[in-house]
């Protein structure tokens, strides 16, 4: 089964830490990164899709991405 997640961070340093942690857990980057402007906070939110292949696991509503 292929798991997809989308990571976001309120600034570059927080985003980089989240992506680094995911890469260290076996996830890989997927697609292009995104930048979204938050007019209320006047900041740019960084985002990136990540994927991970999990062998021997079938899709179930009970699976939590935090377990992977």
mmCIF file of the N, C-alpha and C atoms, coordinates in Angstrom:
data_MODEL
# 
_entry.id   MODEL 
# 
loop_
_atom_site.group_PDB 
_atom_site.id 
_atom_site.type_symbol 
_atom_site.label_atom_id 
_atom_site.label_alt_id 
_atom_site.label_comp_id 
_atom_site.label_asym_id 
_atom_site.label_entity_id 
_atom_site.label_seq_id 
_atom_site.pdbx_PDB_ins_code 
_atom_site.Cartn_x 
_atom_site.Cartn_y 
_atom_site.Cartn_z 
_atom_site.occupancy 
_atom_site.B_iso_or_equiv 
_atom_site.pdbx_formal_charge 
_atom_site.auth_seq_id 
_atom_site.auth_comp_id 
_atom_site.auth_asym_id 
_atom_site.auth_atom_id 
_atom_site.pdbx_PDB_model_num 
ATOM 1   N N  . UNK A 1 1  ? 0.849   -1.161 0.000  1.00 0.00 ? 1  UNK A N  1 
ATOM 2   C CA . UNK A 1 1  ? 0.000   0.000  0.000  1.00 0.00 ? 1  UNK A CA 1 
ATOM 3   C C  . UNK A 1 1  ? 0.902   1.233  0.000  1.00 0.00 ? 1  UNK A C  1 
ATOM 4   N N  . UNK A 1 2  ? 0.499   2.250  -0.736 1.00 0.00 ? 2  UNK A N  1 
ATOM 5   C CA . UNK A 1 2  ? 1.249   3.504  -0.763 1.00 0.00 ? 2  UNK A CA 1 
ATOM 6   C C  . UNK A 1 2  ? 0.501   4.519  0.087  1.00 0.00 ? 2  UNK A C  1 
ATOM 7   N N  . UNK A 1 3  ? 1.196   5.077  1.060  1.00 0.00 ? 3  UNK A N  1 
ATOM 8   C CA . UNK A 1 3  ? 0.614   6.102  1.914  1.00 0.00 ? 3  UNK A CA 1 
ATOM 9   C C  . UNK A 1 3  ? 1.036   7.476  1.410  1.00 0.00 ? 3  UNK A C  1 
ATOM 10  N N  . UNK A 1 4  ? 0.105   8.399  1.406  1.00 0.00 ? 4  UNK A N  1 
ATOM 11  C CA . UNK A 1 4  ? 0.379   9.775  1.011  1.00 0.00 ? 4  UNK A CA 1 
ATOM 12  C C  . UNK A 1 4  ? 0.108   10.685 2.198  1.00 0.00 ? 4  UNK A C  1 
ATOM 13  N N  . UNK A 1 5  ? 0.968   11.664 2.399  1.00 0.00 ? 5  UNK A N  1 
ATOM 14  C CA . UNK A 1 5  ? 0.750   12.701 3.414  1.00 0.00 ? 5  UNK A CA 1 
ATOM 15  C C  . UNK A 1 5  ? 1.113   14.040 2.803  1.00 0.00 ? 5  UNK A C  1 
ATOM 16  N N  . UNK A 1 6  ? 0.598   15.077 3.382  1.00 0.00 ? 6  UNK A N  1 
ATOM 17  C CA . UNK A 1 6  ? 0.978   16.425 2.968  1.00 0.00 ? 6  UNK A CA 1 
ATOM 18  C C  . UNK A 1 6  ? 1.440   17.158 4.220  1.00 0.00 ? 6  UNK A C  1 
ATOM 19  N N  . UNK A 1 7  ? 2.704   17.492 4.244  1.00 0.00 ? 7  UNK A N  1 
ATOM 20  C CA . UNK A 1 7  ? 3.276   18.196 5.395  1.00 0.00 ? 7  UNK A CA 1 
ATOM 21  C C  . UNK A 1 7  ? 3.224   19.698 5.158  1.00 0.00 ? 7  UNK A C  1 
ATOM 22  N N  . UNK A 1 8  ? 2.939   20.437 6.204  1.00 0.00 ? 8  UNK A N  1 
ATOM 23  C CA . UNK A 1 8  ? 3.007   21.891 6.129  1.00 0.00 ? 8  UNK A CA 1 
ATOM 24  C C  . UNK A 1 8  ? 3.765   22.418 7.330  1.00 0.00 ? 8  UNK A C  1 
ATOM 25  N N  . UNK A 1 9  ? 4.268   23.608 7.204  1.00 0.00 ? 9  UNK A N  1 
ATOM 26  C CA . UNK A 1 9  ? 4.957   24.267 8.303  1.00 0.00 ? 9  UNK A CA 1 
ATOM 27  C C  . UNK A 1 9  ? 4.745   25.761 8.233  1.00 0.00 ? 9  UNK A C  1 
ATOM 28  N N  . UNK A 1 10 ? 4.643   26.418 9.386  1.00 0.00 ? 10 UNK A N  1 
ATOM 29  C CA . UNK A 1 10 ? 4.369   27.855 9.411  1.00 0.00 ? 10 UNK A CA 1 
ATOM 30  C C  . UNK A 1 10 ? 5.547   28.712 8.969  1.00 0.00 ? 10 UNK A C  1 
ATOM 31  N N  . UNK A 1 11 ? 6.720   28.134 8.896  1.00 0.00 ? 11 UNK A N  1 
ATOM 32  C CA . UNK A 1 11 ? 7.886   28.861 8.408  1.00 0.00 ? 11 UNK A CA 1 
ATOM 33  C C  . UNK A 1 11 ? 8.890   27.855 7.864  1.00 0.00 ? 11 UNK A C  1 
ATOM 34  N N  . UNK A 1 12 ? 9.931   28.357 7.223  1.00 0.00 ? 12 UNK A N  1 
ATOM 35  C CA . UNK A 1 12 ? 10.909  27.471 6.584  1.00 0.00 ? 12 UNK A CA 1 
ATOM 36  C C  . UNK A 1 12 ? 11.567  26.509 7.562  1.00 0.00 ? 12 UNK A C  1 
ATOM 37  N N  . UNK A 1 13 ? 11.944  26.982 8.735  1.00 0.00 ? 13 UNK A N  1 
ATOM 38  C CA . UNK A 1 13 ? 12.672  26.111 9.661  1.00 0.00 ? 13 UNK A CA 1 
ATOM 39  C C  . UNK A 1 13 ? 11.772  25.001 10.199 1.00 0.00 ? 13 UNK A C  1 
ATOM 40  N N  . UNK A 1 14 ? 10.520  25.327 10.551 1.00 0.00 ? 14 UNK A N  1 
ATOM 41  C CA . UNK A 1 14 ? 9.599   24.296 11.044 1.00 0.00 ? 14 UNK A CA 1 
ATOM 42  C C  . UNK A 1 14 ? 9.287   23.288 9.943  1.00 0.00 ? 14 UNK A C  1 
ATOM 43  N N  . UNK A 1 15 ? 9.097   23.793 8.730  1.00 0.00 ? 15 UNK A N  1 
ATOM 44  C CA . UNK A 1 15 ? 8.810   22.917 7.598  1.00 0.00 ? 15 UNK A CA 1 
ATOM 45  C C  . UNK A 1 15 ? 9.979   21.975 7.339  1.00 0.00 ? 15 UNK A C  1 
ATOM 46  N N  . UNK A 1 16 ? 11.184  22.512 7.323  1.00 0.00 ? 16 UNK A N  1 
ATOM 47  C CA . UNK A 1 16 ? 12.374  21.683 7.072  1.00 0.00 ? 16 UNK A CA 1 
ATOM 48  C C  . UNK A 1 16 ? 12.543  20.603 8.134  1.00 0.00 ? 16 UNK A C  1 
ATOM 49  N N  . UNK A 1 17 ? 12.252  20.924 9.386  1.00 0.00 ? 17 UNK A N  1 
ATOM 50  C CA . UNK A 1 17 ? 12.347  19.927 10.455 1.00 0.00 ? 17 UNK A CA 1 
ATOM 51  C C  . UNK A 1 17 ? 11.341  18.800 10.240 1.00 0.00 ? 17 UNK A C  1 
ATOM 52  N N  . UNK A 1 18 ? 10.105  19.139 9.840  1.00 0.00 ? 18 UNK A N  1 
ATOM 53  C CA . UNK A 1 18 ? 9.074   18.122 9.612  1.00 0.00 ? 18 UNK A CA 1 
ATOM 54  C C  . UNK A 1 18 ? 9.435   17.230 8.430  1.00 0.00 ? 18 UNK A C  1 
ATOM 55  N N  . UNK A 1 19 ? 9.930   17.828 7.337  1.00 0.00 ? 19 UNK A N  1 
ATOM 56  C CA . UNK A 1 19 ? 10.325  17.044 6.172  1.00 0.00 ? 19 UNK A CA 1 
ATOM 57  C C  . UNK A 1 19 ? 11.514  16.165 6.515  1.00 0.00 ? 19 UNK A C  1 
ATOM 58  N N  . UNK A 1 20 ? 12.495  16.692 7.220  1.00 0.00 ? 20 UNK A N  1 
ATOM 59  C CA . UNK A 1 20 ? 13.668  15.899 7.609  1.00 0.00 ? 20 UNK A CA 1 
ATOM 60  C C  . UNK A 1 20 ? 13.264  14.706 8.467  1.00 0.00 ? 20 UNK A C  1 
ATOM 61  N N  . UNK A 1 21 ? 12.368  14.920 9.426  1.00 0.00 ? 21 UNK A N  1 
ATOM 62  C CA . UNK A 1 21 ? 11.902  13.832 10.280 1.00 0.00 ? 21 UNK A CA 1 
ATOM 63  C C  . UNK A 1 21 ? 11.200  12.765 9.449  1.00 0.00 ? 21 UNK A C  1 
ATOM 64  N N  . UNK A 1 22 ? 10.381  13.182 8.486  1.00 0.00 ? 22 UNK A N  1 
ATOM 65  C CA . UNK A 1 22 ? 9.675   12.219 7.638  1.00 0.00 ? 22 UNK A CA 1 
ATOM 66  C C  . UNK A 1 22 ? 10.652  11.438 6.762  1.00 0.00 ? 22 UNK A C  1 
ATOM 67  N N  . UNK A 1 23 ? 11.640  12.118 6.184  1.00 0.00 ? 23 UNK A N  1 
ATOM 68  C CA . UNK A 1 23 ? 12.632  11.433 5.355  1.00 0.00 ? 23 UNK A CA 1 
ATOM 69  C C  . UNK A 1 23 ? 13.421  10.414 6.178  1.00 0.00 ? 23 UNK A C  1 
ATOM 70  N N  . UNK A 1 24 ? 13.711  10.742 7.421  1.00 0.00 ? 24 UNK A N  1 
ATOM 71  C CA . UNK A 1 24 ? 14.433  9.815  8.298  1.00 0.00 ? 24 UNK A CA 1 
ATOM 72  C C  . UNK A 1 24 ? 13.590  8.601  8.675  1.00 0.00 ? 24 UNK A C  1 
ATOM 73  N N  . UNK A 1 25 ? 12.261  8.693  8.514  1.00 0.00 ? 25 UNK A N  1 
ATOM 74  C CA . UNK A 1 25 ? 11.368  7.569  8.816  1.00 0.00 ? 25 UNK A CA 1 
ATOM 75  C C  . UNK A 1 25 ? 10.984  6.792  7.562  1.00 0.00 ? 25 UNK A C  1 
ATOM 76  N N  . UNK A 1 26 ? 11.665  7.055  6.444  1.00 0.00 ? 26 UNK A N  1 
ATOM 77  C CA . UNK A 1 26 ? 11.433  6.277  5.236  1.00 0.00 ? 26 UNK A CA 1 
ATOM 78  C C  . UNK A 1 26 ? 10.468  6.874  4.230  1.00 0.00 ? 26 UNK A C  1 
ATOM 79  N N  . UNK A 1 27 ? 9.956   8.074  4.478  1.00 0.00 ? 27 UNK A N  1 
ATOM 80  C CA . UNK A 1 27 ? 9.081   8.739  3.520  1.00 0.00 ? 27 UNK A CA 1 
ATOM 81  C C  . UNK A 1 27 ? 9.941   9.368  2.430  1.00 0.00 ? 27 UNK A C  1 
ATOM 82  N N  . UNK A 1 28 ? 9.354   9.640  1.260  1.00 0.00 ? 28 UNK A N  1 
ATOM 83  C CA . UNK A 1 28 ? 10.086  10.335 0.202  1.00 0.00 ? 28 UNK A CA 1 
ATOM 84  C C  . UNK A 1 28 ? 9.225   11.464 -0.352 1.00 0.00 ? 28 UNK A C  1 
ATOM 85  N N  . UNK A 1 29 ? 9.894   12.478 -0.885 1.00 0.00 ? 29 UNK A N  1 
ATOM 86  C CA . UNK A 1 29 ? 9.189   13.637 -1.430 1.00 0.00 ? 29 UNK A CA 1 
ATOM 87  C C  . UNK A 1 29 ? 8.423   13.248 -2.683 1.00 0.00 ? 29 UNK A C  1 
ATOM 88  N N  . UNK A 1 30 ? 7.278   13.874 -2.904 1.00 0.00 ? 30 UNK A N  1 
ATOM 89  C CA . UNK A 1 30 ? 6.432   13.567 -4.052 1.00 0.00 ? 30 UNK A CA 1 
ATOM 90  C C  . UNK A 1 30 ? 5.871   14.872 -4.612 1.00 0.00 ? 30 UNK A C  1 
ATOM 91  N N  . UNK A 1 31 ? 6.065   15.085 -5.898 1.00 0.00 ? 31 UNK A N  1 
ATOM 92  C CA . UNK A 1 31 ? 5.531   16.294 -6.521 1.00 0.00 ? 31 UNK A CA 1 
ATOM 93  C C  . UNK A 1 31 ? 6.331   17.539 -6.169 1.00 0.00 ? 31 UNK A C  1 
ATOM 94  N N  . UNK A 1 32 ? 5.746   18.667 -6.486 1.00 0.00 ? 32 UNK A N  1 
ATOM 95  C CA . UNK A 1 32 ? 6.405   19.946 -6.254 1.00 0.00 ? 32 UNK A CA 1 
ATOM 96  C C  . UNK A 1 32 ? 5.983   20.541 -4.920 1.00 0.00 ? 32 UNK A C  1 
ATOM 97  N N  . UNK A 1 33 ? 6.892   21.246 -4.243 1.00 0.00 ? 33 UNK A N  1 
ATOM 98  C CA . UNK A 1 33 ? 6.503   21.939 -3.008 1.00 0.00 ? 33 UNK A CA 1 
ATOM 99  C C  . UNK A 1 33 ? 5.556   23.087 -3.319 1.00 0.00 ? 33 UNK A C  1 
ATOM 100 N N  . UNK A 1 34 ? 4.797   23.505 -2.315 1.00 0.00 ? 34 UNK A N  1 
ATOM 101 C CA . UNK A 1 34 ? 3.868   24.612 -2.501 1.00 0.00 ? 34 UNK A CA 1 
ATOM 102 C C  . UNK A 1 34 ? 4.142   25.706 -1.479 1.00 0.00 ? 34 UNK A C  1 
ATOM 103 N N  . UNK A 1 35 ? 3.775   26.892 -1.832 1.00 0.00 ? 35 UNK A N  1 
ATOM 104 C CA . UNK A 1 35 ? 3.838   28.032 -0.919 1.00 0.00 ? 35 UNK A CA 1 
ATOM 105 C C  . UNK A 1 35 ? 2.457   28.678 -0.912 1.00 0.00 ? 35 UNK A C  1 
ATOM 106 N N  . UNK A 1 36 ? 1.893   28.866 0.258  1.00 0.00 ? 36 UNK A N  1 
ATOM 107 C CA . UNK A 1 36 ? 0.575   29.479 0.397  1.00 0.00 ? 36 UNK A CA 1 
ATOM 108 C C  . UNK A 1 36 ? 0.696   30.662 1.343  1.00 0.00 ? 36 UNK A C  1 
ATOM 109 N N  . UNK A 1 37 ? 0.160   31.787 0.934  1.00 0.00 ? 37 UNK A N  1 
ATOM 110 C CA . UNK A 1 37 ? 0.214   32.983 1.776  1.00 0.00 ? 37 UNK A CA 1 
ATOM 111 C C  . UNK A 1 37 ? -0.987  33.014 2.714  1.00 0.00 ? 37 UNK A C  1 
ATOM 112 N N  . UNK A 1 38 ? -0.725  33.205 4.007  1.00 0.00 ? 38 UNK A N  1 
ATOM 113 C CA . UNK A 1 38 ? -1.782  33.335 5.012  1.00 0.00 ? 38 UNK A CA 1 
ATOM 114 C C  . UNK A 1 38 ? -1.932  34.821 5.333  1.00 0.00 ? 38 UNK A C  1 
ATOM 115 N N  . UNK A 1 39 ? -2.983  35.471 4.801  1.00 0.00 ? 39 UNK A N  1 
ATOM 116 C CA . UNK A 1 39 ? -3.116  36.915 4.993  1.00 0.00 ? 39 UNK A CA 1 
ATOM 117 C C  . UNK A 1 39 ? -3.377  37.322 6.444  1.00 0.00 ? 39 UNK A C  1 
ATOM 118 N N  . UNK A 1 40 ? -3.978  36.441 7.228  1.00 0.00 ? 40 UNK A N  1 
ATOM 119 C CA . UNK A 1 40 ? -4.235  36.784 8.634  1.00 0.00 ? 40 UNK A CA 1 
ATOM 120 C C  . UNK A 1 40 ? -2.941  36.855 9.439  1.00 0.00 ? 40 UNK A C  1 
ATOM 121 N N  . UNK A 1 41 ? -2.072  35.872 9.226  1.00 0.00 ? 41 UNK A N  1 
ATOM 122 C CA . UNK A 1 41 ? -0.793  35.845 9.956  1.00 0.00 ? 41 UNK A CA 1 
ATOM 123 C C  . UNK A 1 41 ? 0.316   36.562 9.204  1.00 0.00 ? 41 UNK A C  1 
ATOM 124 N N  . UNK A 1 42 ? 0.034   36.919 7.948  1.00 0.00 ? 42 UNK A N  1 
ATOM 125 C CA . UNK A 1 42 ? 1.015   37.579 7.081  1.00 0.00 ? 42 UNK A CA 1 
ATOM 126 C C  . UNK A 1 42 ? 2.296   36.762 6.971  1.00 0.00 ? 42 UNK A C  1 
ATOM 127 N N  . UNK A 1 43 ? 2.101   35.455 6.754  1.00 0.00 ? 43 UNK A N  1 
ATOM 128 C CA . UNK A 1 43 ? 3.237   34.551 6.585  1.00 0.00 ? 43 UNK A CA 1 
ATOM 129 C C  . UNK A 1 43 ? 2.990   33.637 5.389  1.00 0.00 ? 43 UNK A C  1 
ATOM 130 N N  . UNK A 1 44 ? 4.044   33.024 4.924  1.00 0.00 ? 44 UNK A N  1 
ATOM 131 C CA . UNK A 1 44 ? 3.962   32.039 3.856  1.00 0.00 ? 44 UNK A CA 1 
ATOM 132 C C  . UNK A 1 44 ? 4.053   30.655 4.494  1.00 0.00 ? 44 UNK A C  1 
ATOM 133 N N  . UNK A 1 45 ? 3.115   29.781 4.141  1.00 0.00 ? 45 UNK A N  1 
ATOM 134 C CA . UNK A 1 45 ? 3.102   28.417 4.664  1.00 0.00 ? 45 UNK A CA 1 
ATOM 135 C C  . UNK A 1 45 ? 3.703   27.503 3.598  1.00 0.00 ? 45 UNK A C  1 
ATOM 136 N N  . UNK A 1 46 ? 4.732   26.755 3.975  1.00 0.00 ? 46 UNK A N  1 
ATOM 137 C CA . UNK A 1 46 ? 5.388   25.822 3.068  1.00 0.00 ? 46 UNK A CA 1 
ATOM 138 C C  . UNK A 1 46 ? 4.664   24.476 3.126  1.00 0.00 ? 46 UNK A C  1 
ATOM 139 N N  . UNK A 1 47 ? 4.593   23.783 1.999  1.00 0.00 ? 47 UNK A N  1 
ATOM 140 C CA . UNK A 1 47 ? 3.948   22.479 1.969  1.00 0.00 ? 47 UNK A CA 1 
ATOM 141 C C  . UNK A 1 47 ? 4.641   21.539 1.003  1.00 0.00 ? 47 UNK A C  1 
ATOM 142 N N  . UNK A 1 48 ? 4.546   20.233 1.271  1.00 0.00 ? 48 UNK A N  1 
ATOM 143 C CA . UNK A 1 48 ? 5.166   19.221 0.405  1.00 0.00 ? 48 UNK A CA 1 
ATOM 144 C C  . UNK A 1 48 ? 4.459   17.900 0.614  1.00 0.00 ? 48 UNK A C  1 
ATOM 145 N N  . UNK A 1 49 ? 4.109   17.259 -0.490 1.00 0.00 ? 49 UNK A N  1 
ATOM 146 C CA . UNK A 1 49 ? 3.546   15.910 -0.408 1.00 0.00 ? 49 UNK A CA 1 
ATOM 147 C C  . UNK A 1 49 ? 4.682   14.915 -0.213 1.00 0.00 ? 49 UNK A C  1 
ATOM 148 N N  . UNK A 1 50 ? 4.424   13.887 0.590  1.00 0.00 ? 50 UNK A N  1 
ATOM 149 C CA . UNK A 1 50 ? 5.392   12.817 0.798  1.00 0.00 ? 50 UNK A CA 1 
ATOM 150 C C  . UNK A 1 50 ? 4.666   11.486 0.648  1.00 0.00 ? 50 UNK A C  1 
ATOM 151 N N  . UNK A 1 51 ? 5.397   10.455 0.262  1.00 0.00 ? 51 UNK A N  1 
ATOM 152 C CA . UNK A 1 51 ? 4.818   9.128  0.077  1.00 0.00 ? 51 UNK A CA 1 
ATOM 153 C C  . UNK A 1 51 ? 5.695   8.076  0.741  1.00 0.00 ? 51 UNK A C  1 
ATOM 154 N N  . UNK A 1 52 ? 5.068   6.937  1.054  1.00 0.00 ? 52 UNK A N  1 
ATOM 155 C CA . UNK A 1 52 ? 5.806   5.813  1.617  1.00 0.00 ? 52 UNK A CA 1 
ATOM 156 C C  . UNK A 1 52 ? 5.115   4.532  1.197  1.00 0.00 ? 52 UNK A C  1 
ATOM 157 N N  . UNK A 1 53 ? 5.884   3.574  0.671  1.00 0.00 ? 53 UNK A N  1 
ATOM 158 C CA . UNK A 1 53 ? 5.350   2.259  0.342  1.00 0.00 ? 53 UNK A CA 1 
ATOM 159 C C  . UNK A 1 53 ? 5.418   1.386  1.579  1.00 0.00 ? 53 UNK A C  1 
ATOM 160 N N  . UNK A 1 54 ? 4.303   0.780  1.920  1.00 0.00 ? 54 UNK A N  1 
ATOM 161 C CA . UNK A 1 54 ? 4.239   -0.106 3.080  1.00 0.00 ? 54 UNK A CA 1 
ATOM 162 C C  . UNK A 1 54 ? 3.838   -1.488 2.577  1.00 0.00 ? 54 UNK A C  1 
ATOM 163 N N  . UNK A 1 55 ? 4.747   -2.431 2.667  1.00 0.00 ? 55 UNK A N  1 
ATOM 164 C CA . UNK A 1 55 ? 4.516   -3.777 2.165  1.00 0.00 ? 55 UNK A CA 1 
ATOM 165 C C  . UNK A 1 55 ? 3.703   -4.581 3.179  1.00 0.00 ? 55 UNK A C  1 
ATOM 166 N N  . UNK A 1 56 ? 2.746   -5.336 2.679  1.00 0.00 ? 56 UNK A N  1 
ATOM 167 C CA . UNK A 1 56 ? 1.986   -6.241 3.531  1.00 0.00 ? 56 UNK A CA 1 
ATOM 168 C C  . UNK A 1 56 ? 0.867   -5.585 4.307  1.00 0.00 ? 56 UNK A C  1 
ATOM 169 N N  . UNK A 1 57 ? 0.566   -4.343 4.024  1.00 0.00 ? 57 UNK A N  1 
ATOM 170 C CA . UNK A 1 57 ? -0.510  -3.652 4.729  1.00 0.00 ? 57 UNK A CA 1 
ATOM 171 C C  . UNK A 1 57 ? -1.572  -3.276 3.709  1.00 0.00 ? 57 UNK A C  1 
ATOM 172 N N  . UNK A 1 58 ? -2.791  -3.643 3.972  1.00 0.00 ? 58 UNK A N  1 
ATOM 173 C CA . UNK A 1 58 ? -3.908  -3.269 3.105  1.00 0.00 ? 58 UNK A CA 1 
ATOM 174 C C  . UNK A 1 58 ? -4.616  -2.063 3.694  1.00 0.00 ? 58 UNK A C  1 
ATOM 175 N N  . UNK A 1 59 ? -5.288  -1.304 2.852  1.00 0.00 ? 59 UNK A N  1 
ATOM 176 C CA . UNK A 1 59 ? -5.984  -0.108 3.312  1.00 0.00 ? 59 UNK A CA 1 
ATOM 177 C C  . UNK A 1 59 ? -7.065  -0.466 4.323  1.00 0.00 ? 59 UNK A C  1 
ATOM 178 N N  . UNK A 1 60 ? -7.138  0.328  5.359  1.00 0.00 ? 60 UNK A N  1 
ATOM 179 C CA . UNK A 1 60 ? -8.174  0.178  6.375  1.00 0.00 ? 60 UNK A CA 1 
ATOM 180 C C  . UNK A 1 60 ? -8.440  1.551  6.976  1.00 0.00 ? 60 UNK A C  1 
ATOM 181 N N  . UNK A 1 61 ? -9.690  1.813  7.309  1.00 0.00 ? 61 UNK A N  1 
ATOM 182 C CA . UNK A 1 61 ? -10.040 3.076  7.951  1.00 0.00 ? 61 UNK A CA 1 
ATOM 183 C C  . UNK A 1 61 ? -9.384  3.202  9.327  1.00 0.00 ? 61 UNK A C  1 
ATOM 184 N N  . UNK A 1 62 ? -8.955  2.077  9.892  1.00 0.00 ? 62 UNK A N  1 
ATOM 185 C CA . UNK A 1 62 ? -8.371  2.070  11.230 1.00 0.00 ? 62 UNK A CA 1 
ATOM 186 C C  . UNK A 1 62 ? -6.899  2.463  11.244 1.00 0.00 ? 62 UNK A C  1 
ATOM 187 N N  . UNK A 1 63 ? -6.245  2.517  10.075 1.00 0.00 ? 63 UNK A N  1 
ATOM 188 C CA . UNK A 1 63 ? -4.818  2.844  10.015 1.00 0.00 ? 63 UNK A CA 1 
ATOM 189 C C  . UNK A 1 63 ? -4.634  4.331  10.253 1.00 0.00 ? 63 UNK A C  1 
ATOM 190 N N  . UNK A 1 64 ? -3.723  4.662  11.152 1.00 0.00 ? 64 UNK A N  1 
ATOM 191 C CA . UNK A 1 64 ? -3.376  6.054  11.431 1.00 0.00 ? 64 UNK A CA 1 
ATOM 192 C C  . UNK A 1 64 ? -2.000  6.322  10.857 1.00 0.00 ? 64 UNK A C  1 
ATOM 193 N N  . UNK A 1 65 ? -1.879  7.416  10.111 1.00 0.00 ? 65 UNK A N  1 
ATOM 194 C CA . UNK A 1 65 ? -0.583  7.722  9.492  1.00 0.00 ? 65 UNK A CA 1 
ATOM 195 C C  . UNK A 1 65 ? 0.503   7.925  10.524 1.00 0.00 ? 65 UNK A C  1 
ATOM 196 N N  . UNK A 1 66 ? 0.138   8.338  11.713 1.00 0.00 ? 66 UNK A N  1 
ATOM 197 C CA . UNK A 1 66 ? 1.146   8.568  12.751 1.00 0.00 ? 66 UNK A CA 1 
ATOM 198 C C  . UNK A 1 66 ? 1.859   7.270  13.115 1.00 0.00 ? 66 UNK A C  1 
ATOM 199 N N  . UNK A 1 67 ? 1.254   6.110  12.823 1.00 0.00 ? 67 UNK A N  1 
ATOM 200 C CA . UNK A 1 67 ? 1.893   4.828  13.103 1.00 0.00 ? 67 UNK A CA 1 
ATOM 201 C C  . UNK A 1 67 ? 3.040   4.541  12.139 1.00 0.00 ? 67 UNK A C  1 
ATOM 202 N N  . UNK A 1 68 ? 3.067   5.239  11.029 1.00 0.00 ? 68 UNK A N  1 
ATOM 203 C CA . UNK A 1 68 ? 4.099   4.986  10.024 1.00 0.00 ? 68 UNK A CA 1 
ATOM 204 C C  . UNK A 1 68 ? 5.098   6.105  9.985  1.00 0.00 ? 68 UNK A C  1 
# 
